[in-house]
Amino acid sequence: MARPETHKTPLAQRLTQARKAIGHENRAPFAALIAVPIETLAKYERGDREPPIDLLSSYHTRFGINLSWLLSGSGEMFDDPSKAPAGVLDSQLLDRLGRAALQVFGDIKRNLPHSQVSGEAARLYNDLVELGVDLSDADAVEASIPLLQHRLRRRLEQAAADPTTDKRRA
């Protein structure tokens, strides 16, 4: 079981958030990408050491991280969300996918608790990525939503028909 992450400083917490937003859940591949030993990155992300300014600057130049956000927490994480790396979740897209999930649940007369809407939106997002849809193409995303809803409806119907499935987790 993984130990919970501890951050001694707000900067350390934002460094971790940035790494994960860029798409690196684990430190090792990200450390290799930015050419920093994993132990050193861990120290930065725990707040045991302050990263050098050139490393912080590389978060901006390579990944579009807003330095003001990184250093102070003010503003948005990315300077320009359209330049954020692939895989960075767009909150408007997640809202749209959450509404699509709610519509499917309503259509089949099932309740989707508000606490689970974001989970269903994330599943639909993953389905969208799996389809290979260009997430920067709003028309392609919108055209794909009926297919995503169909897949969700089918998944829910299959779960309801399978007596071994925990229907609450479907």
Secondary structure as UniProt FT lines:
FT   HELIX           10..22
FT   HELIX           27..33
FT   TURN            34..35
FT   HELIX           38..46
FT   HELIX           53..63
FT   HELIX           67..72
FT   HELIX           81..83
FT   TURN            86..87
FT   HELIX           91..107
FT   TURN            108..109
FT   HELIX           114..131
FT   TURN            135..136
FT   HELIX           138..161
FT   TURN            163..164
FT   HELIX           167..169
//
